[in-house]
Amino acid sequence: MSNILFVSDTDAPAELGLLSHQVSRTSSAAQALVEAEVVDVIMVDGRTDLAGARSACQTLAKNGGTPVLLVVAPTGLAVLAPDWGFSDFVAAGCEAAELDARLRILAKASADPDVLVAGPIRVDGAAYSASLDGIPLDLTYTEFELLRYLMQHPGRVLSRETLVSQVWGYDYYGGTRTVDVHIRRLRAKLGQFDYYIGTVRNVGYRFASAREAHRAG
């Protein structure tokens, strides 16, 4: 059973009520962002208001990895485009079994510990790859490990000493200044999204939580 957040001013589709998932509802995409970190899938209602659904999906794409399933009337399928920001879509009135399958696939993907997503930043530990807005990032081994460790601990202040021990290893004797050097390189490669990595003066660094990143973006 997964926790599903339905974003709509109206009731959820009847087929959703036939499933065993825990469903909550909000009428605001902004409120959905607040709750994104504690649900498995966000479901956006696009059955009647396509423009509103598009705006909601694009807002929720910044939530840090919680997948978004858009439900849309069959007549609206032709206007869907990748820039909407949803993870998957389903036609309203589909069989409950199809809806359940799509929700389970998205929930499983969001629970994959090898895949970390924060807004446009995606790190796949199993594939040893990182991307920004779908474009591969050219990272060194250490830059990749540093970014991955930061993303594994959103909102937590990590000292330079902690980063050295966890990323470089306990037997590294080069000092903590190398952390600053690698952080600068990472920020440069993140470009306009460098605000995801914050500096905590005299302590270390902190990767933004989903809520903080949304406000900054």
PyMOL commands that place a pseudoatom at each C-alpha (Angstrom):
pseudoatom trace, name=CA, resn=MET, resi=1, chain=A, elem=C, hetatm=0, pos=[0.000, 0.000, 0.000]
pseudoatom trace, name=CA, resn=SER, resi=2, chain=A, elem=C, hetatm=0, pos=[1.306, 3.442, -0.955]
pseudoatom trace, name=CA, resn=ASN, resi=3, chain=A, elem=C, hetatm=0, pos=[0.517, 6.937, 0.298]
pseudoatom trace, name=CA, resn=ILE, resi=4, chain=A, elem=C, hetatm=0, pos=[-1.096, 8.917, -2.516]
pseudoatom trace, name=CA, resn=LEU, resi=5, chain=A, elem=C, hetatm=0, pos=[-1.734, 12.667, -2.433]
pseudoatom trace, name=CA, resn=PHE, resi=6, chain=A, elem=C, hetatm=0, pos=[-4.477, 13.769, -4.839]
pseudoatom trace, name=CA, resn=VAL, resi=7, chain=A, elem=C, hetatm=0, pos=[-4.304, 17.407, -5.965]
pseudoatom trace, name=CA, resn=SER, resi=8, chain=A, elem=C, hetatm=0, pos=[-7.746, 18.654, -6.959]
pseudoatom trace, name=CA, resn=ASP, resi=9, chain=A, elem=C, hetatm=0, pos=[-10.741, 20.760, -5.983]
pseudoatom trace, name=CA, resn=THR, resi=10, chain=A, elem=C, hetatm=0, pos=[-13.011, 17.774, -6.601]
pseudoatom trace, name=CA, resn=ASP, resi=11, chain=A, elem=C, hetatm=0, pos=[-13.215, 14.170, -5.457]
pseudoatom trace, name=CA, resn=ALA, resi=12, chain=A, elem=C, hetatm=0, pos=[-10.682, 11.596, -6.605]
pseudoatom trace, name=CA, resn=PRO, resi=13, chain=A, elem=C, hetatm=0, pos=[-11.611, 9.240, -9.478]
pseudoatom trace, name=CA, resn=ALA, resi=14, chain=A, elem=C, hetatm=0, pos=[-13.873, 6.409, -8.421]
pseudoatom trace, name=CA, resn=GLU, resi=15, chain=A, elem=C, hetatm=0, pos=[-11.336, 3.807, -9.538]
pseudoatom trace, name=CA, resn=LEU, resi=16, chain=A, elem=C, hetatm=0, pos=[-8.816, 5.177, -7.025]
pseudoatom trace, name=CA, resn=GLY, resi=17, chain=A, elem=C, hetatm=0, pos=[-11.266, 4.402, -4.230]
pseudoatom trace, name=CA, resn=LEU, resi=18, chain=A, elem=C, hetatm=0, pos=[-11.305, 0.751, -5.293]
pseudoatom trace, name=CA, resn=LEU, resi=19, chain=A, elem=C, hetatm=0, pos=[-7.608, 0.368, -4.544]
pseudoatom trace, name=CA, resn=SER, resi=20, chain=A, elem=C, hetatm=0, pos=[-5.879, -0.319, -1.245]
pseudoatom trace, name=CA, resn=HIS, resi=21, chain=A, elem=C, hetatm=0, pos=[-3.709, 2.816, -1.215]
pseudoatom trace, name=CA, resn=GLN, resi=22, chain=A, elem=C, hetatm=0, pos=[-3.910, 5.465, 1.492]
pseudoatom trace, name=CA, resn=VAL, resi=23, chain=A, elem=C, hetatm=0, pos=[-5.282, 8.584, -0.223]
pseudoatom trace, name=CA, resn=SER, resi=24, chain=A, elem=C, hetatm=0, pos=[-5.278, 12.168, 1.030]
pseudoatom trace, name=CA, resn=ARG, resi=25, chain=A, elem=C, hetatm=0, pos=[-6.351, 15.281, -0.871]
pseudoatom trace, name=CA, resn=THR, resi=26, chain=A, elem=C, hetatm=0, pos=[-5.329, 18.906, -1.208]
pseudoatom trace, name=CA, resn=SER, resi=27, chain=A, elem=C, hetatm=0, pos=[-6.554, 21.590, -3.596]
pseudoatom trace, name=CA, resn=SER, resi=28, chain=A, elem=C, hetatm=0, pos=[-3.216, 23.395, -3.734]
pseudoatom trace, name=CA, resn=ALA, resi=29, chain=A, elem=C, hetatm=0, pos=[-0.006, 22.476, -5.541]
pseudoatom trace, name=CA, resn=ALA, resi=30, chain=A, elem=C, hetatm=0, pos=[1.856, 24.642, -3.016]
pseudoatom trace, name=CA, resn=GLN, resi=31, chain=A, elem=C, hetatm=0, pos=[0.463, 22.556, -0.160]
pseudoatom trace, name=CA, resn=ALA, resi=32, chain=A, elem=C, hetatm=0, pos=[1.302, 19.392, -2.075]
pseudoatom trace, name=CA, resn=LEU, resi=33, chain=A, elem=C, hetatm=0, pos=[4.929, 20.542, -2.171]
pseudoatom trace, name=CA, resn=VAL, resi=34, chain=A, elem=C, hetatm=0, pos=[4.919, 20.778, 1.612]
pseudoatom trace, name=CA, resn=GLU, resi=35, chain=A, elem=C, hetatm=0, pos=[3.643, 17.203, 1.895]
pseudoatom trace, name=CA, resn=ALA, resi=36, chain=A, elem=C, hetatm=0, pos=[5.705, 15.779, -0.981]
pseudoatom trace, name=CA, resn=GLU, resi=37, chain=A, elem=C, hetatm=0, pos=[8.428, 14.341, 1.219]
pseudoatom trace, name=CA, resn=VAL, resi=38, chain=A, elem=C, hetatm=0, pos=[6.006, 12.133, 3.174]
pseudoatom trace, name=CA, resn=VAL, resi=39, chain=A, elem=C, hetatm=0, pos=[3.986, 10.630, 0.302]
pseudoatom trace, name=CA, resn=ASP, resi=40, chain=A, elem=C, hetatm=0, pos=[4.924, 8.079, -2.353]
pseudoatom trace, name=CA, resn=VAL, resi=41, chain=A, elem=C, hetatm=0, pos=[3.093, 9.530, -5.355]
pseudoatom trace, name=CA, resn=ILE, resi=42, chain=A, elem=C, hetatm=0, pos=[1.354, 12.830, -6.091]
pseudoatom trace, name=CA, resn=MET, resi=43, chain=A, elem=C, hetatm=0, pos=[-1.645, 12.517, -8.399]
pseudoatom trace, name=CA, resn=VAL, resi=44, chain=A, elem=C, hetatm=0, pos=[-2.714, 15.670, -10.255]
pseudoatom trace, name=CA, resn=ASP, resi=45, chain=A, elem=C, hetatm=0, pos=[-6.279, 16.079, -11.531]
pseudoatom trace, name=CA, resn=GLY, resi=46, chain=A, elem=C, hetatm=0, pos=[-6.327, 17.271, -15.140]
pseudoatom trace, name=CA, resn=ARG, resi=47, chain=A, elem=C, hetatm=0, pos=[-9.780, 15.976, -16.050]
pseudoatom trace, name=CA, resn=THR, resi=48, chain=A, elem=C, hetatm=0, pos=[-11.348, 19.404, -16.483]
pseudoatom trace, name=CA, resn=ASP, resi=49, chain=A, elem=C, hetatm=0, pos=[-8.695, 22.103, -16.010]
pseudoatom trace, name=CA, resn=LEU, resi=50, chain=A, elem=C, hetatm=0, pos=[-5.726, 21.282, -18.244]
pseudoatom trace, name=CA, resn=ALA, resi=51, chain=A, elem=C, hetatm=0, pos=[-4.042, 24.655, -17.805]
pseudoatom trace, name=CA, resn=GLY, resi=52, chain=A, elem=C, hetatm=0, pos=[-4.227, 24.364, -14.033]
pseudoatom trace, name=CA, resn=ALA, resi=53, chain=A, elem=C, hetatm=0, pos=[-2.963, 20.783, -14.164]
pseudoatom trace, name=CA, resn=ARG, resi=54, chain=A, elem=C, hetatm=0, pos=[-0.003, 21.825, -16.320]
pseudoatom trace, name=CA, resn=SER, resi=55, chain=A, elem=C, hetatm=0, pos=[0.911, 24.570, -13.862]
pseudoatom trace, name=CA, resn=ALA, resi=56, chain=A, elem=C, hetatm=0, pos=[0.569, 22.170, -10.915]
pseudoatom trace, name=CA, resn=CYS, resi=57, chain=A, elem=C, hetatm=0, pos=[2.764, 19.523, -12.569]
pseudoatom trace, name=CA, resn=GLN, resi=58, chain=A, elem=C, hetatm=0, pos=[5.480, 22.050, -13.366]
pseudoatom trace, name=CA, resn=THR, resi=59, chain=A, elem=C, hetatm=0, pos=[5.428, 23.290, -9.780]
pseudoatom trace, name=CA, resn=LEU, resi=60, chain=A, elem=C, hetatm=0, pos=[5.574, 19.776, -8.387]
pseudoatom trace, name=CA, resn=ALA, resi=61, chain=A, elem=C, hetatm=0, pos=[8.457, 18.827, -10.680]
pseudoatom trace, name=CA, resn=LYS, resi=62, chain=A, elem=C, hetatm=0, pos=[10.601, 20.822, -8.237]
pseudoatom trace, name=CA, resn=ASN, resi=63, chain=A, elem=C, hetatm=0, pos=[9.628, 18.675, -5.259]
pseudoatom trace, name=CA, resn=GLY, resi=64, chain=A, elem=C, hetatm=0, pos=[12.820, 16.653, -5.019]
pseudoatom trace, name=CA, resn=GLY, resi=65, chain=A, elem=C, hetatm=0, pos=[11.829, 13.358, -6.514]
pseudoatom trace, name=CA, resn=THR, resi=66, chain=A, elem=C, hetatm=0, pos=[8.265, 12.476, -5.545]
pseudoatom trace, name=CA, resn=PRO, resi=67, chain=A, elem=C, hetatm=0, pos=[6.738, 11.140, -8.781]
pseudoatom trace, name=CA, resn=VAL, resi=68, chain=A, elem=C, hetatm=0, pos=[3.721, 12.894, -10.273]
pseudoatom trace, name=CA, resn=LEU, resi=69, chain=A, elem=C, hetatm=0, pos=[0.922, 10.980, -12.000]
pseudoatom trace, name=CA, resn=LEU, resi=70, chain=A, elem=C, hetatm=0, pos=[-1.389, 13.130, -14.120]
pseudoatom trace, name=CA, resn=VAL, resi=71, chain=A, elem=C, hetatm=0, pos=[-4.947, 11.939, -14.697]
pseudoatom trace, name=CA, resn=VAL, resi=72, chain=A, elem=C, hetatm=0, pos=[-6.462, 13.521, -17.783]
pseudoatom trace, name=CA, resn=ALA, resi=73, chain=A, elem=C, hetatm=0, pos=[-9.618, 13.139, -19.863]
pseudoatom trace, name=CA, resn=PRO, resi=74, chain=A, elem=C, hetatm=0, pos=[-9.063, 11.136, -23.082]
pseudoatom trace, name=CA, resn=THR, resi=75, chain=A, elem=C, hetatm=0, pos=[-9.750, 14.279, -25.105]
pseudoatom trace, name=CA, resn=GLY, resi=76, chain=A, elem=C, hetatm=0, pos=[-6.800, 16.006, -23.440]
pseudoatom trace, name=CA, resn=LEU, resi=77, chain=A, elem=C, hetatm=0, pos=[-4.179, 13.375, -24.210]
pseudoatom trace, name=CA, resn=ALA, resi=78, chain=A, elem=C, hetatm=0, pos=[-3.175, 15.012, -27.486]
pseudoatom trace, name=CA, resn=VAL, resi=79, chain=A, elem=C, hetatm=0, pos=[-1.945, 18.221, -25.817]
pseudoatom trace, name=CA, resn=LEU, resi=80, chain=A, elem=C, hetatm=0, pos=[0.347, 16.604, -23.234]
pseudoatom trace, name=CA, resn=ALA, resi=81, chain=A, elem=C, hetatm=0, pos=[4.040, 17.410, -23.582]
pseudoatom trace, name=CA, resn=PRO, resi=82, chain=A, elem=C, hetatm=0, pos=[7.249, 16.535, -21.689]
pseudoatom trace, name=CA, resn=ASP, resi=83, chain=A, elem=C, hetatm=0, pos=[7.673, 20.095, -20.409]
pseudoatom trace, name=CA, resn=TRP, resi=84, chain=A, elem=C, hetatm=0, pos=[4.600, 19.625, -18.223]
pseudoatom trace, name=CA, resn=GLY, resi=85, chain=A, elem=C, hetatm=0, pos=[6.858, 17.851, -15.720]
pseudoatom trace, name=CA, resn=PHE, resi=86, chain=A, elem=C, hetatm=0, pos=[4.732, 14.816, -14.839]
pseudoatom trace, name=CA, resn=SER, resi=87, chain=A, elem=C, hetatm=0, pos=[6.324, 11.395, -14.334]
pseudoatom trace, name=CA, resn=ASP, resi=88, chain=A, elem=C, hetatm=0, pos=[3.496, 9.476, -16.005]
pseudoatom trace, name=CA, resn=PHE, resi=89, chain=A, elem=C, hetatm=0, pos=[-0.124, 10.004, -17.061]
pseudoatom trace, name=CA, resn=VAL, resi=90, chain=A, elem=C, hetatm=0, pos=[-3.284, 7.961, -17.194]
pseudoatom trace, name=CA, resn=ALA, resi=91, chain=A, elem=C, hetatm=0, pos=[-6.617, 8.513, -18.931]
pseudoatom trace, name=CA, resn=ALA, resi=92, chain=A, elem=C, hetatm=0, pos=[-9.600, 9.182, -16.708]
pseudoatom trace, name=CA, resn=GLY, resi=93, chain=A, elem=C, hetatm=0, pos=[-11.998, 6.250, -16.648]
pseudoatom trace, name=CA, resn=CYS, resi=94, chain=A, elem=C, hetatm=0, pos=[-9.278, 3.626, -17.085]
pseudoatom trace, name=CA, resn=GLU, resi=95, chain=A, elem=C, hetatm=0, pos=[-9.545, 0.268, -15.381]
pseudoatom trace, name=CA, resn=ALA, resi=96, chain=A, elem=C, hetatm=0, pos=[-8.642, 0.277, -11.689]
pseudoatom trace, name=CA, resn=ALA, resi=97, chain=A, elem=C, hetatm=0, pos=[-6.001, -2.366, -12.391]
pseudoatom trace, name=CA, resn=GLU, resi=98, chain=A, elem=C, hetatm=0, pos=[-4.193, -0.052, -14.847]
pseudoatom trace, name=CA, resn=LEU, resi=99, chain=A, elem=C, hetatm=0, pos=[-4.244, 2.833, -12.395]
pseudoatom trace, name=CA, resn=ASP, resi=100, chain=A, elem=C, hetatm=0, pos=[-2.958, 0.553, -9.648]
pseudoatom trace, name=CA, resn=ALA, resi=101, chain=A, elem=C, hetatm=0, pos=[-0.108, -0.696, -11.834]
pseudoatom trace, name=CA, resn=ARG, resi=102, chain=A, elem=C, hetatm=0, pos=[1.019, 2.821, -12.716]
pseudoatom trace, name=CA, resn=LEU, resi=103, chain=A, elem=C, hetatm=0, pos=[0.893, 3.937, -9.078]
pseudoatom trace, name=CA, resn=ARG, resi=104, chain=A, elem=C, hetatm=0, pos=[2.882, 0.919, -7.929]
pseudoatom trace, name=CA, resn=ILE, resi=105, chain=A, elem=C, hetatm=0, pos=[5.560, 1.433, -10.584]
pseudoatom trace, name=CA, resn=LEU, resi=106, chain=A, elem=C, hetatm=0, pos=[5.967, 5.091, -9.628]
pseudoatom trace, name=CA, resn=ALA, resi=107, chain=A, elem=C, hetatm=0, pos=[5.998, 4.320, -5.889]
pseudoatom trace, name=CA, resn=LYS, resi=108, chain=A, elem=C, hetatm=0, pos=[8.643, 1.644, -6.393]
pseudoatom trace, name=CA, resn=ALA, resi=109, chain=A, elem=C, hetatm=0, pos=[10.822, 3.998, -8.424]
pseudoatom trace, name=CA, resn=SER, resi=110, chain=A, elem=C, hetatm=0, pos=[10.609, 6.691, -5.752]
pseudoatom trace, name=CA, resn=ALA, resi=111, chain=A, elem=C, hetatm=0, pos=[11.697, 4.174, -3.132]
pseudoatom trace, name=CA, resn=ASP, resi=112, chain=A, elem=C, hetatm=0, pos=[14.763, 3.053, -5.099]
pseudoatom trace, name=CA, resn=PRO, resi=113, chain=A, elem=C, hetatm=0, pos=[17.715, 3.943, -2.848]
pseudoatom trace, name=CA, resn=ASP, resi=114, chain=A, elem=C, hetatm=0, pos=[20.048, 4.031, -5.841]
pseudoatom trace, name=CA, resn=VAL, resi=115, chain=A, elem=C, hetatm=0, pos=[18.152, 6.876, -7.496]
pseudoatom trace, name=CA, resn=LEU, resi=116, chain=A, elem=C, hetatm=0, pos=[18.205, 10.334, -5.931]
pseudoatom trace, name=CA, resn=VAL, resi=117, chain=A, elem=C, hetatm=0, pos=[16.277, 13.235, -7.419]
pseudoatom trace, name=CA, resn=ALA, resi=118, chain=A, elem=C, hetatm=0, pos=[16.172, 16.872, -6.355]
pseudoatom trace, name=CA, resn=GLY, resi=119, chain=A, elem=C, hetatm=0, pos=[14.337, 19.089, -8.816]
pseudoatom trace, name=CA, resn=PRO, resi=120, chain=A, elem=C, hetatm=0, pos=[16.339, 18.912, -12.071]
pseudoatom trace, name=CA, resn=ILE, resi=121, chain=A, elem=C, hetatm=0, pos=[19.238, 17.013, -10.447]
pseudoatom trace, name=CA, resn=ARG, resi=122, chain=A, elem=C, hetatm=0, pos=[19.187, 13.222, -10.767]
pseudoatom trace, name=CA, resn=VAL, resi=123, chain=A, elem=C, hetatm=0, pos=[21.807, 10.788, -9.492]
pseudoatom trace, name=CA, resn=ASP, resi=124, chain=A, elem=C, hetatm=0, pos=[21.673, 7.074, -10.280]
pseudoatom trace, name=CA, resn=GLY, resi=125, chain=A, elem=C, hetatm=0, pos=[24.086, 5.167, -8.066]
pseudoatom trace, name=CA, resn=ALA, resi=126, chain=A, elem=C, hetatm=0, pos=[23.615, 1.855, -9.834]
pseudoatom trace, name=CA, resn=ALA, resi=127, chain=A, elem=C, hetatm=0, pos=[24.382, 3.360, -13.240]
pseudoatom trace, name=CA, resn=TYR, resi=128, chain=A, elem=C, hetatm=0, pos=[26.961, 5.750, -11.779]
pseudoatom trace, name=CA, resn=SER, resi=129, chain=A, elem=C, hetatm=0, pos=[25.467, 8.638, -13.685]
pseudoatom trace, name=CA, resn=ALA, resi=130, chain=A, elem=C, hetatm=0, pos=[24.198, 12.117, -12.888]
pseudoatom trace, name=CA, resn=SER, resi=131, chain=A, elem=C, hetatm=0, pos=[22.119, 14.499, -14.954]
pseudoatom trace, name=CA, resn=LEU, resi=132, chain=A, elem=C, hetatm=0, pos=[20.785, 18.043, -14.835]
pseudoatom trace, name=CA, resn=ASP, resi=133, chain=A, elem=C, hetatm=0, pos=[17.454, 18.649, -16.557]
pseudoatom trace, name=CA, resn=GLY, resi=134, chain=A, elem=C, hetatm=0, pos=[18.007, 15.360, -18.371]
pseudoatom trace, name=CA, resn=ILE, resi=135, chain=A, elem=C, hetatm=0, pos=[21.451, 16.373, -19.649]
pseudoatom trace, name=CA, resn=PRO, resi=136, chain=A, elem=C, hetatm=0, pos=[24.341, 14.199, -18.384]
pseudoatom trace, name=CA, resn=LEU, resi=137, chain=A, elem=C, hetatm=0, pos=[26.696, 15.889, -15.931]
pseudoatom trace, name=CA, resn=ASP, resi=138, chain=A, elem=C, hetatm=0, pos=[30.404, 15.374, -16.538]
pseudoatom trace, name=CA, resn=LEU, resi=139, chain=A, elem=C, hetatm=0, pos=[31.554, 14.643, -12.982]
pseudoatom trace, name=CA, resn=THR, resi=140, chain=A, elem=C, hetatm=0, pos=[34.749, 13.138, -11.682]
pseudoatom trace, name=CA, resn=TYR, resi=141, chain=A, elem=C, hetatm=0, pos=[34.500, 10.119, -9.376]
pseudoatom trace, name=CA, resn=THR, resi=142, chain=A, elem=C, hetatm=0, pos=[34.928, 12.284, -6.280]
pseudoatom trace, name=CA, resn=GLU, resi=143, chain=A, elem=C, hetatm=0, pos=[32.486, 14.946, -7.474]
pseudoatom trace, name=CA, resn=PHE, resi=144, chain=A, elem=C, hetatm=0, pos=[29.897, 12.234, -8.106]
pseudoatom trace, name=CA, resn=GLU, resi=145, chain=A, elem=C, hetatm=0, pos=[30.382, 10.694, -4.656]
pseudoatom trace, name=CA, resn=LEU, resi=146, chain=A, elem=C, hetatm=0, pos=[30.241, 14.116, -3.006]
pseudoatom trace, name=CA, resn=LEU, resi=147, chain=A, elem=C, hetatm=0, pos=[27.025, 15.080, -4.781]
pseudoatom trace, name=CA, resn=ARG, resi=148, chain=A, elem=C, hetatm=0, pos=[25.470, 11.715, -3.970]
pseudoatom trace, name=CA, resn=TYR, resi=149, chain=A, elem=C, hetatm=0, pos=[26.361, 11.955, -0.277]
pseudoatom trace, name=CA, resn=LEU, resi=150, chain=A, elem=C, hetatm=0, pos=[24.975, 15.487, -0.033]
pseudoatom trace, name=CA, resn=MET, resi=151, chain=A, elem=C, hetatm=0, pos=[21.729, 14.424, -1.742]
pseudoatom trace, name=CA, resn=GLN, resi=152, chain=A, elem=C, hetatm=0, pos=[21.375, 11.469, 0.611]
pseudoatom trace, name=CA, resn=HIS, resi=153, chain=A, elem=C, hetatm=0, pos=[21.176, 13.905, 3.539]
pseudoatom trace, name=CA, resn=PRO, resi=154, chain=A, elem=C, hetatm=0, pos=[18.928, 16.822, 2.461]
pseudoatom trace, name=CA, resn=GLY, resi=155, chain=A, elem=C, hetatm=0, pos=[18.553, 19.553, 5.055]
pseudoatom trace, name=CA, resn=ARG, resi=156, chain=A, elem=C, hetatm=0, pos=[21.351, 18.184, 7.243]
pseudoatom trace, name=CA, resn=VAL, resi=157, chain=A, elem=C, hetatm=0, pos=[24.466, 20.231, 7.990]
pseudoatom trace, name=CA, resn=LEU, resi=158, chain=A, elem=C, hetatm=0, pos=[27.550, 18.194, 7.065]
pseudoatom trace, name=CA, resn=SER, resi=159, chain=A, elem=C, hetatm=0, pos=[30.919, 19.287, 8.379]
pseudoatom trace, name=CA, resn=ARG, resi=160, chain=A, elem=C, hetatm=0, pos=[33.985, 19.222, 6.185]
pseudoatom trace, name=CA, resn=GLU, resi=161, chain=A, elem=C, hetatm=0, pos=[35.422, 16.512, 8.420]
pseudoatom trace, name=CA, resn=THR, resi=162, chain=A, elem=C, hetatm=0, pos=[32.324, 14.362, 7.907]
pseudoatom trace, name=CA, resn=LEU, resi=163, chain=A, elem=C, hetatm=0, pos=[32.461, 14.819, 4.152]
pseudoatom trace, name=CA, resn=VAL, resi=164, chain=A, elem=C, hetatm=0, pos=[36.150, 13.929, 4.031]
pseudoatom trace, name=CA, resn=SER, resi=165, chain=A, elem=C, hetatm=0, pos=[35.623, 10.743, 6.041]
pseudoatom trace, name=CA, resn=GLN, resi=166, chain=A, elem=C, hetatm=0, pos=[32.533, 9.649, 4.116]
pseudoatom trace, name=CA, resn=VAL, resi=167, chain=A, elem=C, hetatm=0, pos=[33.569, 10.634, 0.581]
pseudoatom trace, name=CA, resn=TRP, resi=168, chain=A, elem=C, hetatm=0, pos=[37.367, 10.519, 0.588]
pseudoatom trace, name=CA, resn=GLY, resi=169, chain=A, elem=C, hetatm=0, pos=[37.736, 7.868, 3.297]
pseudoatom trace, name=CA, resn=TYR, resi=170, chain=A, elem=C, hetatm=0, pos=[39.190, 7.769, 6.779]
pseudoatom trace, name=CA, resn=ASP, resi=171, chain=A, elem=C, hetatm=0, pos=[42.700, 7.188, 5.450]
pseudoatom trace, name=CA, resn=TYR, resi=172, chain=A, elem=C, hetatm=0, pos=[42.750, 10.462, 3.481]
pseudoatom trace, name=CA, resn=TYR, resi=173, chain=A, elem=C, hetatm=0, pos=[45.395, 12.879, 4.761]
pseudoatom trace, name=CA, resn=GLY, resi=174, chain=A, elem=C, hetatm=0, pos=[44.959, 15.782, 2.366]
pseudoatom trace, name=CA, resn=GLY, resi=175, chain=A, elem=C, hetatm=0, pos=[43.000, 18.032, 4.729]
pseudoatom trace, name=CA, resn=THR, resi=176, chain=A, elem=C, hetatm=0, pos=[39.510, 19.509, 4.510]
pseudoatom trace, name=CA, resn=ARG, resi=177, chain=A, elem=C, hetatm=0, pos=[40.265, 22.318, 2.034]
pseudoatom trace, name=CA, resn=THR, resi=178, chain=A, elem=C, hetatm=0, pos=[39.796, 19.804, -0.771]
pseudoatom trace, name=CA, resn=VAL, resi=179, chain=A, elem=C, hetatm=0, pos=[36.084, 19.752, 0.156]
pseudoatom trace, name=CA, resn=ASP, resi=180, chain=A, elem=C, hetatm=0, pos=[35.801, 23.464, -0.624]
pseudoatom trace, name=CA, resn=VAL, resi=181, chain=A, elem=C, hetatm=0, pos=[37.554, 22.982, -3.956]
pseudoatom trace, name=CA, resn=HIS, resi=182, chain=A, elem=C, hetatm=0, pos=[35.237, 20.149, -5.000]
pseudoatom trace, name=CA, resn=ILE, resi=183, chain=A, elem=C, hetatm=0, pos=[32.138, 22.034, -3.827]
pseudoatom trace, name=CA, resn=ARG, resi=184, chain=A, elem=C, hetatm=0, pos=[33.125, 24.999, -6.015]
pseudoatom trace, name=CA, resn=ARG, resi=185, chain=A, elem=C, hetatm=0, pos=[33.515, 22.690, -9.004]
pseudoatom trace, name=CA, resn=LEU, resi=186, chain=A, elem=C, hetatm=0, pos=[30.174, 21.032, -8.328]
pseudoatom trace, name=CA, resn=ARG, resi=187, chain=A, elem=C, hetatm=0, pos=[28.402, 24.366, -8.038]
pseudoatom trace, name=CA, resn=ALA, resi=188, chain=A, elem=C, hetatm=0, pos=[29.942, 25.504, -11.309]
pseudoatom trace, name=CA, resn=LYS, resi=189, chain=A, elem=C, hetatm=0, pos=[28.616, 22.400, -13.046]
pseudoatom trace, name=CA, resn=LEU, resi=190, chain=A, elem=C, hetatm=0, pos=[25.152, 22.875, -11.507]
pseudoatom trace, name=CA, resn=GLY, resi=191, chain=A, elem=C, hetatm=0, pos=[25.034, 26.393, -12.951]
pseudoatom trace, name=CA, resn=GLN, resi=192, chain=A, elem=C, hetatm=0, pos=[21.812, 28.209, -12.097]
pseudoatom trace, name=CA, resn=PHE, resi=193, chain=A, elem=C, hetatm=0, pos=[20.901, 25.386, -9.711]
pseudoatom trace, name=CA, resn=ASP, resi=194, chain=A, elem=C, hetatm=0, pos=[23.990, 25.832, -7.539]
pseudoatom trace, name=CA, resn=TYR, resi=195, chain=A, elem=C, hetatm=0, pos=[21.739, 27.049, -4.705]
pseudoatom trace, name=CA, resn=TYR, resi=196, chain=A, elem=C, hetatm=0, pos=[20.959, 23.409, -3.901]
pseudoatom trace, name=CA, resn=ILE, resi=197, chain=A, elem=C, hetatm=0, pos=[24.330, 23.273, -2.123]
pseudoatom trace, name=CA, resn=GLY, resi=198, chain=A, elem=C, hetatm=0, pos=[24.388, 25.797, 0.702]
pseudoatom trace, name=CA, resn=THR, resi=199, chain=A, elem=C, hetatm=0, pos=[27.332, 26.910, 2.835]
pseudoatom trace, name=CA, resn=VAL, resi=200, chain=A, elem=C, hetatm=0, pos=[27.030, 26.860, 6.625]
pseudoatom trace, name=CA, resn=ARG, resi=201, chain=A, elem=C, hetatm=0, pos=[29.639, 29.344, 7.789]
pseudoatom trace, name=CA, resn=ASN, resi=202, chain=A, elem=C, hetatm=0, pos=[32.512, 27.853, 9.809]
pseudoatom trace, name=CA, resn=VAL, resi=203, chain=A, elem=C, hetatm=0, pos=[30.876, 24.419, 9.712]
pseudoatom trace, name=CA, resn=GLY, resi=204, chain=A, elem=C, hetatm=0, pos=[30.434, 22.878, 6.277]
pseudoatom trace, name=CA, resn=TYR, resi=205, chain=A, elem=C, hetatm=0, pos=[27.715, 22.379, 3.683]
pseudoatom trace, name=CA, resn=ARG, resi=206, chain=A, elem=C, hetatm=0, pos=[24.053, 21.531, 3.454]
pseudoatom trace, name=CA, resn=PHE, resi=207, chain=A, elem=C, hetatm=0, pos=[21.989, 20.194, 0.562]
pseudoatom trace, name=CA, resn=ALA, resi=208, chain=A, elem=C, hetatm=0, pos=[18.611, 21.949, 0.306]
pseudoatom trace, name=CA, resn=SER, resi=209, chain=A, elem=C, hetatm=0, pos=[15.436, 20.146, 1.280]
pseudoatom trace, name=CA, resn=ALA, resi=210, chain=A, elem=C, hetatm=0, pos=[12.661, 20.014, -1.328]
pseudoatom trace, name=CA, resn=ARG, resi=211, chain=A, elem=C, hetatm=0, pos=[10.763, 22.869, 0.325]
pseudoatom trace, name=CA, resn=GLU, resi=212, chain=A, elem=C, hetatm=0, pos=[13.817, 25.117, 0.532]
pseudoatom trace, name=CA, resn=ALA, resi=213, chain=A, elem=C, hetatm=0, pos=[14.820, 24.433, -3.055]
pseudoatom trace, name=CA, resn=HIS, resi=214, chain=A, elem=C, hetatm=0, pos=[11.303, 25.323, -4.240]
pseudoatom trace, name=CA, resn=ARG, resi=215, chain=A, elem=C, hetatm=0, pos=[11.424, 28.659, -2.444]
pseudoatom trace, name=CA, resn=ALA, resi=216, chain=A, elem=C, hetatm=0, pos=[14.892, 29.413, -3.827]
pseudoatom trace, name=CA, resn=GLY, resi=217, chain=A, elem=C, hetatm=0, pos=[13.900, 28.442, -7.363]
for i in range(1, 217): cmd.bond("trace and resi %d" % i, "trace and resi %d" % (i + 1))
show_as sticks, trace
zoom trace
